[in-house]
Amino acid sequence: MTKFISRFAKNESGATAIEYGLIAALIAVALIGVLTTMSGSLKDTFTKISNDLNAANAAK
């Protein structure tokens, strides 16, 4: 029983999985923040590209 408890105490695989989960969550929150901040300029850029493509297709 003592060996089982000492092995359980030394096992860090669960802690590693939690750390990776926290890192992934932090990256997701950062991406959401950046994309929310830049959403206006991104929308303008994609609107310009769409308009340019439509104009190029109409000119054919």
KOLTI-496708 format. One record per residue: residue in three letters; residue number from 1; x, y, z of N, C-alpha, C in turn. Coordinates in steps of 0.02 Angstrom, whole numbers. Atoms other than C-alpha are relative to their C-alpha. Layout:
ATOM|code|pos|npx|npy|npz|capx|capy|capz|cpx|cpy|cpz
ATOM|ALA|NUM|X|Y|Z|X|Y|Z|X|Y|Z
...
% end
This chain:
ATOM|code|pos|npx|npy|npz|capx|capy|capz|cpx|cpy|cpz
ATOM|MET|1|41|-60|0|0|0|0|44|63|0
ATOM|THR|2|-45|-57|-3|144|118|38|30|15|-68
ATOM|LYS|3|-28|-10|67|218|91|-136|-52|33|-45
ATOM|PHE|4|53|-29|41|50|132|-215|-7|74|14
ATOM|ILE|5|8|-70|-19|35|295|-119|60|42|-24
ATOM|SER|6|-58|-38|23|214|348|-158|1|6|-76
ATOM|ARG|7|4|-4|73|189|305|-343|-53|51|-21
ATOM|PHE|8|54|-47|16|26|404|-344|23|72|12
ATOM|ALA|9|-24|-67|-16|111|554|-263|51|24|-51
ATOM|LYS|10|-51|-19|49|252|552|-392|-28|7|-71
ATOM|ASN|11|30|-1|67|135|534|-542|-21|71|-17
ATOM|GLU|12|15|-69|18|129|704|-629|-34|5|-69
ATOM|SER|13|30|-2|67|43|656|-793|-65|40|1
ATOM|GLY|14|61|-39|-4|-122|730|-736|14|74|5
ATOM|ALA|15|-19|-71|-7|-38|893|-686|23|27|-67
ATOM|THR|16|-23|-22|66|45|902|-857|-59|12|-46
ATOM|ALA|17|59|-9|43|-122|879|-945|-38|64|20
ATOM|ILE|18|34|-61|-23|-199|1017|-839|39|62|-22
ATOM|GLU|19|-41|-57|22|-53|1133|-879|-10|13|-74
ATOM|TYR|20|12|-9|72|-75|1102|-1066|-69|29|-12
ATOM|GLY|21|68|-27|7|-261|1136|-1047|-2|74|18
ATOM|LEU|22|-2|-71|-20|-227|1300|-957|36|43|-52
ATOM|ILE|23|-36|-37|52|-102|1353|-1090|-45|9|-61
ATOM|ALA|24|45|-5|58|-227|1314|-1229|-56|50|14
ATOM|ALA|25|52|-48|-18|-362|1412|-1137|26|71|-2
ATOM|LEU|26|-30|-67|1|-246|1561|-1116|11|24|-71
ATOM|ILE|27|-10|-18|71|-201|1559|-1301|-67|17|-32
ATOM|ALA|28|66|-13|29|-386|1550|-1347|-27|68|23
ATOM|VAL|29|23|-65|-26|-428|1699|-1235|38|57|-33
ATOM|ALA|30|-41|-51|33|-284|1798|-1309|-21|10|-73
ATOM|LEU|31|22|-5|70|-340|1758|-1487|-68|36|-5
ATOM|ILE|32|66|-33|1|-519|1809|-1449|8|74|13
ATOM|GLY|33|-11|-71|-14|-458|1972|-1375|30|37|-59
ATOM|VAL|34|-32|-32|58|-346|2012|-1523|-49|6|-58
ATOM|LEU|35|47|-1|57|-477|1966|-1653|-58|48|13
ATOM|THR|36|53|-47|-16|-610|2066|-1562|24|72|-9
ATOM|THR|37|-28|-67|7|-496|2218|-1558|10|18|-73
ATOM|MET|38|-15|-13|70|-451|2200|-1741|-59|-12|-47
ATOM|SER|39|56|21|43|-624|2151|-1804|-20|54|-50
ATOM|GLY|40|19|-53|45|-661|2321|-1879|46|5|-60
ATOM|SER|41|-47|-5|56|-503|2329|-1983|0|-63|-43
ATOM|LEU|42|6|62|39|-520|2146|-2033|-61|2|-45
ATOM|LYS|43|62|-5|40|-698|2177|-2092|11|46|-59
ATOM|ASP|44|-14|-47|54|-641|2327|-2193|44|-31|-53
ATOM|THR|45|-46|31|47|-500|2229|-2272|-36|-52|-44
ATOM|PHE|46|35|50|39|-611|2083|-2323|-55|30|-44
ATOM|THR|47|49|-34|42|-745|2202|-2388|33|29|-62
ATOM|LYS|48|-38|-27|58|-615|2288|-2498|19|-55|-48
ATOM|ILE|49|-19|55|43|-553|2121|-2563|-61|-26|-38
ATOM|SER|50|61|23|32|-731|2066|-2599|-22|47|-55
ATOM|ASN|51|19|-50|51|-770|2227|-2691|47|-2|-60
ATOM|ASP|52|-49|4|54|-609|2214|-2792|-11|-62|-43
ATOM|LEU|53|14|62|39|-649|2034|-2842|-64|7|-41
ATOM|ASN|54|62|-11|37|-826|2081|-2890|10|45|-60
ATOM|ALA|55|-15|-46|55|-760|2225|-2996|40|-35|-55
ATOM|ALA|56|-40|37|49|-633|2110|-3080|-44|-49|-39
ATOM|ASN|57|45|46|35|-770|1983|-3121|-47|37|-45
ATOM|ALA|58|45|-38|42|-884|2118|-3189|35|28|-62
ATOM|ALA|59|-39|-28|55|-745|2183|-3302|14|-51|-54
ATOM|LYS|60|-14|53|50|-729|2015|-3392|-41|8|-60
% end
